[in-house]
């Protein structure tokens, strides 16, 4: 499938992405993610591996669109139901 990431055209296939990501250890997920095989990767990490570009050169949305078209499952970071707990955690308060 032909797609454009950071204004550069790429010819991506599902097997090509699977091969590129095999042996790559997933980083901590802090935002959107994509499930490749049995592992969940941050979309920016996947974009960097498959395009060999710096993460600042493309958006997560570009990678999500490409991965979705190839048939991979993409997810957002789950939102917490308690905004006060999130705020307290961000400020370094101990968990209750």
Secondary structure, 3 states (H helix, E strand, C coil): CEEEECCEEEECCHHHHHHHHCCCCCCCCCCCEEEECCEEEEHHHHHHHHHCCCHHHCCHHHHHHHHHHCCCEEECCCCCCCHHHHHHHHCCCCCC
